[in-house]
């Protein structure tokens, strides 16, 4: 994997600096690339992005739409490159990495056909006597996108497309763990003919991100990642009221399985929600509240099916894996500590005999399912704790209010779901579970790009992504207009 450096003024620039980072594939510990980090290019990138904003905001909407369409064609040419890069850097099975790669191209159509209509300028006749009113949408300016490692291309791609089509320029800083896959996106923007400075790319750690976040010329900040980093961004920006900050943070998501639900259907859905991407999704299901009348059957079938889950290398596999590795050894150590904490609090391990292929040499975790004897959050505080790994807890409940209360115990509020045939139960859960995404008879993962995506509490700050991402890329201007210039001094009361 050949890293080209930082990208600004329409070309890549080699990075020279004392700080460096090596990326080993979590799938097999093989070295993928080495990169230097340096703050030396920050001033150049800001200058480039400032020029790019002037150019992009001056283009017609048709010109910006055509640029996005050209970008889509370049992405389609690189689908295999993108998928392999994601698989090796993140540890996603190749089939799942290909799903993300295809979503990058698909997001262009959603942005043009669904998001763009949300910022159409409006004209209101006679908004005041004899006056025409206009609602106008203007771009923010230079905007910073800080991407995550779990969806290194798809999530940042959606933010960048909304920013660019609305006339902003972009600085993209990917996770330092997934630089190469992110670089391919920049290569696609370049090949599509985006104007110099409209798209910029910088690699680095949190220190470099912090310098960009605080820069006075950066007006939009779009971050996907942990609550801790999101709070740090707010600490660095709250005094600058000219900045728009959109945060997409973590989650501890619950599914409620009522006693009238289809058990087999709910098991399949929740199994995907708990273990896809090795549990490294902000929408992964961590708690499964199951009615006491069906918990024995549910637990037995769920754990039995999980035992059949194939875990393997993301690319070099004999049979198609359901899941592969975690992002790195540090994540594996954190996950192991979390599982131990669950067992220390009294969780019963339902799949203690799961064995991994002994030939695997990477950051592989076994799927983990624990049965908690009650939803008492005082006894089991882990009900509220986020874990970024393949773990879920099955918890019995008697009354739906009990399940809702336990679901809301966590500090997060991203996603939830209920499995039931009762419209009343569904409506009650929809109204009372404190999340930004809530599904009926469907898992907490696999959101649609045509709907808003975001959470409340410590999962976000009310700037949802996906189709509504574009709302945060502009500001509104009101204008009263008339060409009937017939005012005279006699129109002013109290003036002689």
N, C-alpha and C positions, 0 to 999 in steps of 0.2 A: 504494500500500500504506500503510494508516493504522496506525501504531504507537500503542498506547494507554498504554504505560508499564509500570510494575511492577504486579503484582497481589498484593494481600494483604487480609485481612479481608473477602474476598468481593467485592472491586471493584478496578478499575484506578485507578492514581494517576499523575498526570503527573510526569515526572522533570525536575527542574531541577538543572543542574550545569554545571561548566566543561568537562568532557570530553565529546566528541561523536564520532560515527562516521557516515560515509556509506556506504551500500551501493549499489554499481553492479552491475547484472547482468553476470555474466561472459560471457553470451551476446552482448551487444551494447553494453556499457558504459553503458547507460541508467541513470539514477538511480532506484532503487527506493524508498528511504526514508532518513531521517536520524534518529538517536537520540542523546539525551544519556545519559551514564553518571554515576551518583552513588552514593556510599556512604551517603547520608543516610537511605535507607529500610531499611538492614540491620537496625537494632534493631527497627523496626516489623515487619519480615518474621519475625524470630525470635520476637517476641511472638505474632504471628498463628499461626505454625506450632506454637508450644507449646500454644496454645489448641486448634488443630486436632487435634493429637495426642490431647489429652484427649477430644475429641468422637469422633474416629474409633475410638479404642480402646474406647470405651464402647458403640459400636453393635454390634448382633448381626451375625453373619456373613451372615444373610439380607439385612439392610439394606445391608451393604457390597456384596454381590453385585448387588442391585437397582440400586444407584448405578452400578456398572460397566455393567450392561445399558442403563441410560438414557444413559450416556456413549456407548456404541456407536451408539445411534440418532442422537445428535447428530453424531457423526463421519460417519455415512452421509449425513446432510443436507449435509455440507460437503466431500464427496469432491473435487468439481471445484475448489473454492477451495484445498484443501490441495495438490492435484496441481500446479496452476498456480503456486502460491507456491514449491513445491519446485523446479519446473522453472526458474523465473526466478532464484531465489536461488542454487541449486547449479549449474545448467547441465545438469540431467538431461533427456534426451528425455522428452516428455510421457507417452509410453507407460510409461516406467520410473517416472516420478514417480507415475503412477496406480497402478502396482503397489505402491509404498510406501504410498500413501494407503489402499488396500484392506487392506494388512497391519495397519494401525492398528486397524481394526474387527475384523479376524480375531483379533487378539491378545487381545481380550476373552474370546472363547470358549476359547482355549487356556489363559488364566489361570484361568478358572473350572473348566474340565473336566479339565485336566491338571496345572497347577501346584498348585492348592489342595489336592489329595489328598496332596501331599508334606508338608504341615504339619498333618495331622489329628492331634489329641491322641490318645494311646494309653492304654489301661487294661490292666494286667497283674495278673491275680489271683494271690494267694499268691507275690508276688515275694520275700517273706520269710515265714516261718511266721506265718500269721494276718494278714498285711498285704497291702493292695492297693497296687500301684505305678501311678503316672501319669507320663506324659511330656507336658508342656504347652509350647505354643509361644506366646511373647509378642512383641509388636512392639518394634522397637528404640527408636522415638521419632521425633524430628524428623530427617528424612533429606534429604540434598542430592543431586540428580541433575545432573551436568554433562554436557551433550549434545555430540555431534560435529556437524560440518557435512555429512558425506557422506550420512548418514541422519538428518536433523535431527528427524524425527518418530518414525519406527519404533523406533529403538533406545531413546530416552528414554521413549517410550510404554510399552514393555515393562517397563522398570524402575519407572515410576510406578504402573502397574497392580498389579504384585506388591506394592509397598509399601503401596498404599492398601487392597487387599483383605485384607491381613494386619494392618491397624489402625494403620499409621503415618501421619504427615503428610509432605508433600513440599514442598521448595523446588526449583524447576526453574530452572537457569541454562543457557540454550542457548548454542551458539556465537554469538559476536557477528556472524558472517557469515550467520546464518539465523534472525534474530529473528522475522520475520513469520510464517513457516510454523509456528514453535514457538508463537507467540501464538495461532494458531487452535486448537491443542490446548487451551490454557487457556480459551478461549471455549467450547469444547465441554464441558469440566469444569464451567464456570460454569452453562451452560444445562442440564446434567444434574442440577443441584441439589446438588452436593457441599457439605457444611457449610463455613461460613466458617473459613478458616484451614487446612483440610485440604489444599488445593492452593494453592501460592504461586509467584510467578514474578518473577524479577529479571533484568534485562539488564545487560550490562557486560563488562568485560575480565577478564584474569587476576588483577588486584589485588582486584577485588570477590570473585571466586571464592576467592581465598586467605583473605580475611577470614572468609568463611562456613566454609571448611574448618577453620579454627582455632578457631571459636567453640565454647565449652564445651557449649552446648546441642544442637549438631548431633552426633547419635550414629551416623548411617549416611551414608557417602559413596560414591557410585556414579559413576565416571568412565569415559568412553569417549573415547580420543584418543591422543596421542603418548606414547612412552616417557618423554621428557624431562619432560612435565607430570606424568605418573604418579609419577615419582621425586620431584618437588617436593612432591606431595601427601603422600607417605610421610614426607618430611623434616619436613613441618609437623604431622604427626599421631603420629609413632611414640612420643612420650612420653605421649600420652593413651591409655591402654589401654581407655578406655570407648568408643572409636570403632571401628566396623567399616568397613573400606575395601575396596571391590571395584573392581578395575581391569581394563578391557578395552583393550588397547593394540595395537601394530602387528603387522606380520607380513612376512616374506619367504618366500613360500610356493612350494613346488615340486610339480610333477607329473612322475611317472616313467612313460615309455611303453616297455614291454617289447616285445621283437620278436615276441611272439605276439598283440599287441593289434590290435584293429580300428583301422586308421589313420584312416579317415574319421570314425569315431565320436569318437576321441580329439581330432581336429582341431576338430570342432564344439564339443565340451565345453570345450577349453582356450582356444579363441578367445573364448568367452564369459567365461571366468575371467580372461583377461588384459585385456580391453578394455571390459567392461560398466562403467558409471559412470565411463568414461574412466580406468579403472584405479585409481579412488579408493575401493577397498574394502580393508579390512584383510585380507580373505581372497583378494585378487587373486593370480593365479599370476604369479610373476616369473621363475622358472626352469623350463625344460622339459628334463628329462633324457631323451634318446631313445637307444635302443639303436643301436649303430653299424650294425647290419644294415639298419635302416630309416630312418636319419636323412636320407638324401638325398631319398627319396620324401616323408617327413614335412615336411621344410623347404620343399620346392618347393610342395607343396599348401597348407601352412599360410600361407606368405607370399603365394601367389597369391590365396587367399581373403581375406586381410587387405587386399589392395590394392583389393578390391571394396567394402570397408566404407564406408558412407555417413556422413559427418560433417556436421552441419548445426545450425542454430539449434534449440533445444529445442521451440519452439512454432511459430515462423514458418518452416515448411519446405515445400518442394515435394514431396519424397518422404520417407518415414519414415526418420529417422536411426537408426543403430545406436548412435552415441555423439555427444556434444556437447562442451561446453567443460569445462575445469578450473574450479576454484572461484574463482580470481582470477589476476591478472597475476603476483603473487608466486609462486604455484604453478607457473605456466608457466615462469618464469625458472629456478626450482629444477629443474624437469623437464628443461629444455634443458641445464642444467649436468650433470645426471646422464647424459644421452645422450652428451654430449661425453666424459665420463669413461669410459664404456663403450668408445667408439671409441679413446680414448687408450690403453686397456689392450689393444687389439687386436681388439675385436669387429667383425665384418663385418656391415655394414648390409644386410639382405635386402630392404628395400623403400625404396630411396633416392629413387624417383621419385614417391612419394605426394604428390599435390597437393590442397590445400584450396581450397574455393570462395573466390574472390577477394573476394566480396561479404561474407564473414564478418568481423565487427569485434568480436572478443572474445578471451578466453583459450583459444584453440583450439590443440591439439597434434595433430600427425600420429601415427597408430599407429606404433610403433617396435619392430622385431624385429632382434635381433643374433645371429649365429652365433659361438659361442666354440669354439675348436679343441680344448679339453680342459676337464675338470672340476678342473684344478689351481687350487686356491683361492689359492695363493701368487702365481700369475700373474694370476688374475682375482678379486681380492678383492670385486669388485662382486657376485659370487655371493651374498654374505652381506648386502648392503646393501639396505635398504628404499627403494623409490621409490613415491611416491603419484602414479602417472600411467600412461599407456597404453604400457608397455614390457614386453617379455619377452625372455629369452635362451634360445636353443636350444643344448643342450650334449650332445655325444656321450658315451656310456659303453659300456664293454665288459662289466663284471661288475656284478651288482646291488649288491654291497657298495660299489662305487665310487659308484653313484648315491645310495645311502643316506647314505654318509659326506659327500658334497657337500651333500646336502639338510640335514644336521644342522650344517653349517658356520656357518650364520647364528646370531646371538644371539637370534633370535625362534623361537617354537614354536607358531604358531597353527594353520595348516591344511596339509594335503598330500593327495596322491592318487596312485594307481597304476592304470595301464591294462594289464590282463593277463587271460589266461584261466587262469592257473595259481593254484590255491588256495595252493600252497606259497609262491610269490612274494608273493602278497597277504599271507599271514600273516606272513612275514618282515618286510615293509615296515610292516605295522600294528604289529608288536612293536618295531621298531627306529627308525622315523622319529619324532623327538621333537616331537610336536605334540599339541594337544588335540582336533583334528578331522582324521579321515583317511578318505578315500573310495575306493571301488573302482569303476573305470570310470565315474567321475563327477568333474566339476570340483571345484575348491576353493571355489567360490562357491555361493550358494543354499542356505543351511543351513535346516533345519527347526526351527520354533519348539517342536516337541514333543520336541526333544533338547537336551542341554546345549550351550552355545556359549561356548567360552573356550579360552585357550591356556596354555602353560607358558613357562619361561625369561623373556624380557623381553616376552612377549605378554600376561601377566596374572599374577595372584597367587592362583590356585586358588579363584576365586569365579565360576564360569561363569554366563553369562546364559541367556536363552531360558527353557525350561521349569524349569530349576533356579535361576533368578534368585531365586525366592521363598525358597530356602534361606537366603540371606544377609539376608533382611528380618526375620528373627525370631531369638530366642535360646531355648534349651530350658531348661525347669525340670523337675527331678525331684521327685516328691512321694510319700512313704510315708504311707498313710492307714489308720486303723482306727477303728471306733466301739465296739470292745470294750475299754472303759477299766477293766481289772481288774488293773493292776499294783499291787503293795503293796511296802512296805519290805522284806518278807521275800524279794522277788525279787532283791535286790541282794546279790551275793556279797561277803563281807568287811565288811559293815556290821552291827553289833550293835545 
